[in-house]
Amino acid sequence: MRTHLTCQRALPGANGSASNITGCNGFYIPRENLARGSQRMKALSVLHSESSRGWGGQEVRTLKEMIALRALGHNVELVCPDDATLGIRSHAAGFTVHHASMRGGADVRSMLTIRSILHRRRFDVLNTHSGHDSLVAGMAGRLAGTPLVVRTRHLALPITSLATYNLIPHCVVAVSQYVRNYLISAGMHQSRVETIYDGIVKPEPLTHSTLREELGLDSNAVIAGIVAMLRGNKGHRELIAAVEPMMIDRPHLHVVIAGDGGEFDILKSMIEGLGLCHRIHLLGLREDINNVLRGCDLFVLPTHQEALGQAFIEAMAMGLPVIGTQVDGVPELIDSGVNGLLVPAQDIDALRGALTRLVDDAPLRVRLGRAGRIKTDSNFTVENMASETVDLYRRRISHRWRSAA
């Protein structure tokens, strides 16, 4: 059974007016909070919450969004565990960062801490991101009467609790149409979930990359690059298996792997066992991603699952032809044969075939790379992401006020 959030007037008080609004599945909402949120104000005050301590695509997008909204003149703050990488990086970027452990959905202490922050600092919007904070911070937001509680769904994995989508947030942001369609099929009403694509900051033009000098390679080398966390579902093993036989008759082919994670030692042993350390280069975690991408001739990410794929957007924005997989939200980015190539996930032969096409055909690389840059320049900018997010916040706050009036 689907559950919808509704707001109703409270019974009139002694003066005959309904000074407060109750409803929204039993949560108390002070009228002045909705009035504050309903105005098309010059600036919004937004609190993001994140219970994840790691650093990946989800956290990267959140920080980009925070920076972009601040640039538009909005007040943006963060609440997260004190050892969260997002919090550390947000503080370094000049944001106010509050701390709450949010170790589980029943963390009452964290909920009370966040409720106090929301009430004291009078935020217009609470935007949650992961499972635990969507429960803990989301409940705090509803109890504090925050005008709008939003959850962003970043992943293309099955959801474990509909409550953090249907009962707690007023609406949900999906990072791709695939994710939106999945949430609707799982029980969300389509009117309560909207898609806002990821966006990137247009890369600074680089006249020279130091990657080839670093690796001792000349301009004749063809470099295939992958930038991703070293996890089993990113397809690094399939990539290595696909290029191994290609190395025999293509002495100019090299692969660079940028990223860190639990698969590092496994991949290192795999490459060493094949005797390909001089052709497949494990770079580890890099901060100079644009420099690495600029030194490549093509980008490949044979991921098993991907809500959208920030790495594809970054590579396409650099003018690189890309190879991806026919999974989840990836086809929303890559039009196979137009701005890249798509292959079935975990199909080593198909992956090898796509790599062969791009490695052996420089004009094709140029054509696909140019089309990819055009697509990202028009559809996947951080400016678009920020403006669509602010528009959603204001529309949803205004709608809730009109519904309650």
C-alpha positions in Angstrom: 0.0 0.0 0.0 1.3 3.4 -0.9 1.4 6.1 1.7 1.0 9.8 0.8 1.9 12.7 3.0 -0.9 15.2 3.5 -1.1 18.4 5.6 -4.3 19.6 7.3 -5.2 22.7 9.3 -5.1 22.4 13.1 -8.2 23.1 15.0 -8.7 26.9 15.6 -7.2 28.3 18.7 -8.7 30.6 21.2 -8.5 33.5 18.8 -10.3 31.6 16.1 -7.3 31.1 13.9 -5.3 28.0 13.1 -1.9 29.1 14.4 -0.2 25.7 13.8 -0.5 23.0 11.3 -0.6 19.3 12.1 -0.6 16.4 9.8 2.2 15.1 7.4 1.8 11.7 9.0 1.5 13.1 12.5 4.5 15.5 12.5 4.0 18.9 14.0 4.8 21.9 11.8 4.8 25.4 13.1 3.0 27.7 10.7 5.8 30.3 10.9 8.3 27.7 9.5 6.1 27.1 6.4 5.6 30.8 6.0 9.3 31.4 6.2 9.9 28.7 3.6 7.1 29.7 1.3 8.5 33.1 0.4 10.6 33.3 -2.8 13.5 34.6 -0.8 16.8 35.8 -2.2 18.6 33.1 -0.3 17.8 29.7 1.1 19.3 28.1 4.1 20.1 24.5 3.5 21.5 21.8 5.8 22.9 18.6 4.1 23.3 15.5 6.1 25.5 12.5 5.3 26.2 9.5 7.6 28.7 7.9 5.2 32.3 8.3 6.3 33.8 7.4 2.9 34.6 9.3 -0.3 33.1 8.3 -3.6 30.7 9.6 -6.3 27.9 10.3 -3.8 30.1 12.5 -1.6 31.7 14.2 -4.6 28.3 15.2 -5.9 27.1 16.5 -2.6 30.2 18.7 -2.1 29.9 20.1 -5.7 26.2 20.9 -5.0 27.1 22.6 -1.8 29.7 24.8 -3.4 27.5 25.6 -6.4 24.5 26.7 -4.1 26.9 28.8 -2.0 28.1 30.5 -5.2 24.5 31.4 -5.9 24.3 33.2 -2.5 22.5 30.5 -0.4 23.6 29.5 3.0 24.7 25.8 3.0 25.9 23.8 6.0 26.6 20.1 6.6 26.0 17.6 9.5 28.0 14.4 9.4 30.2 12.1 11.7 33.3 13.8 12.9 35.5 11.5 10.9 33.6 11.7 7.6 35.8 12.6 4.6 33.0 14.8 3.3 33.0 16.8 6.5 36.8 17.2 6.4 36.7 18.4 2.8 33.7 20.6 3.4 35.4 22.3 6.4 38.5 22.9 4.2 36.3 24.5 1.6 35.0 27.0 4.2 31.6 25.4 5.2 30.2 25.2 8.7 30.2 21.5 9.6 28.2 20.1 12.5 28.9 16.7 13.9 26.5 13.8 14.8 27.5 10.1 14.7 24.3 8.8 13.1 25.5 5.2 13.6 22.0 3.7 13.0 18.4 4.5 12.5 17.8 4.3 16.3 20.4 6.9 17.2 18.2 9.1 19.3 21.1 11.2 20.6 22.1 12.2 17.1 18.4 12.9 16.2 18.1 15.3 19.1 21.4 17.0 18.2 20.3 17.5 14.6 16.8 18.7 15.7 18.4 21.3 17.9 20.6 22.4 15.0 17.7 22.7 12.6 15.5 24.5 15.1 18.2 26.9 16.3 19.6 27.9 12.9 16.1 27.9 11.2 17.0 26.1 8.0 14.6 26.1 5.1 15.7 22.8 3.7 17.2 19.6 5.0 18.7 17.4 2.3 19.6 13.8 3.3 21.7 11.4 1.3 22.4 7.9 2.9 20.2 5.4 4.8 21.1 6.2 8.4 21.0 10.0 8.0 17.8 9.8 6.0 16.2 8.1 9.1 18.0 10.0 11.9 18.3 13.5 10.3 15.1 13.1 8.4 13.1 12.4 11.6 14.9 15.4 13.2 13.8 17.6 10.4 10.2 16.6 10.6 10.2 17.0 14.4 11.9 20.4 14.1 9.3 21.6 11.6 11.8 22.2 8.8 9.8 23.4 5.9 11.2 20.9 3.4 12.9 17.6 3.9 14.5 16.1 0.7 16.3 12.8 0.2 18.7 12.4 -2.7 19.0 8.8 -4.0 22.5 8.4 -5.5 22.7 4.6 -6.0 21.3 2.1 -8.5 20.9 -0.6 -5.8 17.7 -2.1 -4.4 16.3 0.0 -1.5 15.9 -1.5 1.9 13.3 0.7 3.5 10.5 2.6 1.8 10.0 4.7 5.0 13.0 6.8 4.1 11.4 7.6 0.8 7.6 7.7 1.4 7.2 8.6 5.0 10.0 10.9 6.1 11.0 13.2 3.2 8.6 15.4 1.4 10.2 14.6 -1.9 13.1 12.6 -3.4 15.8 13.6 -5.9 17.0 10.8 -8.2 20.3 11.2 -10.0 19.1 9.5 -13.2 15.9 8.5 -14.9 16.8 4.9 -14.2 16.9 5.6 -10.5 13.6 7.5 -10.6 11.8 4.8 -12.6 13.1 2.2 -10.1 11.9 4.1 -7.1 8.4 4.5 -8.7 8.3 0.7 -9.4 9.3 0.1 -5.7 6.3 2.1 -4.5 7.0 5.8 -4.6 4.3 8.0 -6.2 5.8 9.5 -9.4 4.8 13.1 -8.3 7.1 12.9 -5.3 10.4 12.0 -7.1 12.3 14.2 -9.6 15.5 13.6 -11.6 18.3 16.1 -11.3 21.4 15.0 -13.2 24.9 15.4 -11.9 26.9 18.3 -13.2 30.6 19.1 -13.3 32.6 22.2 -13.3 33.9 22.8 -16.8 37.5 21.7 -16.8 40.2 24.3 -17.1 41.9 24.1 -20.4 45.3 22.3 -20.0 47.9 22.9 -22.7 50.0 20.0 -21.4 49.6 16.9 -19.3 52.5 15.5 -17.3 51.1 11.9 -17.4 53.3 10.7 -20.3 56.4 12.2 -18.9 55.6 10.6 -15.5 55.2 7.2 -17.2 58.1 7.6 -19.7 55.8 7.4 -22.7 56.0 9.4 -25.9 53.2 10.8 -28.2 52.9 7.5 -30.1 51.5 5.6 -27.1 47.7 5.1 -27.0 46.6 5.3 -23.4 43.3 3.9 -22.2 42.4 5.4 -18.8 40.0 4.4 -16.0 39.2 6.6 -13.0 37.2 4.8 -10.3 37.3 3.4 -6.8 39.0 0.0 -6.9 36.0 -2.1 -6.2 34.9 -5.4 -7.7 31.8 -4.0 -9.4 33.8 -1.3 -11.3 35.1 -3.9 -13.8 38.9 -3.5 -13.4 39.5 -7.2 -13.7 37.5 -7.5 -16.9 39.5 -4.6 -18.3 42.8 -6.3 -17.5 41.6 -9.5 -19.0 40.3 -7.7 -22.1 43.6 -5.9 -22.9 46.0 -8.7 -22.1 45.9 -10.3 -25.6 45.8 -6.9 -27.2 49.2 -6.0 -25.8 51.0 -8.6 -28.0 50.4 -6.9 -31.3 49.9 -3.4 -30.1 53.2 -2.4 -28.3 52.0 1.2 -28.2 48.9 0.4 -26.0 49.0 1.3 -22.3 46.4 1.4 -19.6 46.4 3.7 -16.6 44.2 2.9 -13.5 43.6 5.9 -11.2 41.9 5.3 -7.8 42.3 3.5 -4.5 40.2 0.9 -2.7 40.0 -2.6 -1.4 40.9 -4.2 -4.8 44.3 -2.5 -5.0 46.5 -5.4 -3.9 44.4 -7.9 -5.9 44.8 -5.9 -9.1 48.5 -5.3 -8.4 49.1 -9.1 -8.1 47.0 -9.8 -11.2 49.1 -7.3 -13.3 52.4 -8.6 -11.9 51.3 -12.2 -12.6 50.7 -11.3 -16.3 54.0 -9.5 -16.5 52.3 -6.3 -17.6 53.5 -3.8 -15.0 55.2 -1.8 -17.7 52.0 -1.6 -19.7 49.2 -1.4 -17.1 50.0 1.4 -14.7 48.4 1.5 -11.2 48.5 5.2 -10.2 46.7 5.0 -6.9 44.6 7.8 -5.6 45.1 11.0 -7.6 44.1 14.6 -7.0 45.0 15.7 -10.5 42.3 13.9 -12.3 42.1 16.4 -15.1 45.8 16.1 -15.7 45.5 12.3 -15.8 42.5 12.4 -18.2 44.2 15.0 -20.5 47.1 12.5 -20.9 44.8 9.7 -22.1 43.4 8.9 -25.6 40.2 7.2 -24.4 38.3 6.4 -21.2 36.9 3.0 -20.2 34.8 2.0 -17.2 33.2 -1.5 -17.5 31.1 -1.0 -14.4 28.6 -3.7 -13.3 26.1 -1.1 -11.9 26.1 2.7 -12.0 23.3 5.1 -11.2 24.7 7.5 -13.7 28.5 7.8 -13.7 30.3 11.0 -12.8 33.5 9.6 -14.2 32.0 9.3 -17.6 30.8 12.9 -17.5 34.3 14.1 -16.5 36.0 12.2 -19.3 33.5 13.3 -21.9 33.9 16.9 -20.8 37.6 16.5 -21.5 36.8 15.4 -25.0 37.7 11.7 -24.5 35.7 9.0 -26.3 34.3 6.6 -23.6 33.5 3.0 -23.3 30.8 2.1 -20.8 28.3 -0.7 -20.1 24.6 -1.2 -20.8 23.6 -0.9 -17.2 21.3 1.3 -15.1 21.7 5.0 -15.9 24.8 4.8 -18.1 22.9 4.8 -21.4 21.4 8.1 -20.4 24.9 9.5 -20.8 26.4 7.4 -23.6 24.7 7.2 -27.0 26.5 4.2 -28.4 28.2 5.0 -31.7 27.5 8.7 -31.2 29.6 9.9 -28.2 31.0 6.6 -27.0 30.5 2.8 -27.1 28.4 0.6 -24.9 29.0 -3.1 -24.2 27.2 -5.6 -22.0 28.6 -5.7 -18.5 31.1 -8.5 -17.7 31.4 -9.4 -21.4 35.2 -9.5 -21.9 35.0 -10.3 -25.6 32.7 -7.4 -26.3 34.8 -5.1 -24.2 37.9 -6.1 -26.1 36.1 -5.4 -29.4 35.2 -1.9 -28.3 38.7 -1.2 -27.1 40.1 -2.5 -30.4 37.9 -0.2 -32.4 39.0 2.9 -30.5 42.7 2.0 -30.1 43.0 1.3 -33.9 40.9 4.2 -35.2 42.1 7.7 -34.2 39.5 9.6 -36.3 36.7 7.6 -34.5 38.2 8.7 -31.2 38.1 12.3 -32.3 34.5 12.1 -33.6 33.1 10.4 -30.5 35.1 12.7 -28.1 33.8 15.8 -29.8 30.2 14.6 -29.5 30.7 13.8 -25.9 32.0 17.2 -25.1 29.1 18.8 -26.7 26.6 16.7 -24.7 28.2 17.4 -21.4 28.6 21.1 -22.1 24.8 21.4 -22.8 23.3 18.9 -20.3 25.6 18.1 -17.4 27.0 21.3 -16.0 27.2 22.1 -12.3 25.3 25.3 -13.1 22.3 23.3 -14.4 22.5 21.0 -11.3 22.5 23.9 -8.9 19.7 25.9 -10.6 17.4 22.8 -10.9 18.1 22.0 -7.2 17.2 25.5 -6.0 14.1 25.4 -8.3 13.0 22.1 -6.8 13.5 23.4 -3.2 11.4 26.6 -3.9 8.7 24.8 -5.8 8.2 22.2 -3.2 8.2 24.6 -0.3 5.7 26.8 -2.1 3.5 23.8 -2.9 3.5 22.7 0.8 2.5 26.2 1.9 -0.3 26.4 -0.6 -1.6 22.9 0.4 -1.6 23.9 4.0 -3.1 27.3 3.6 
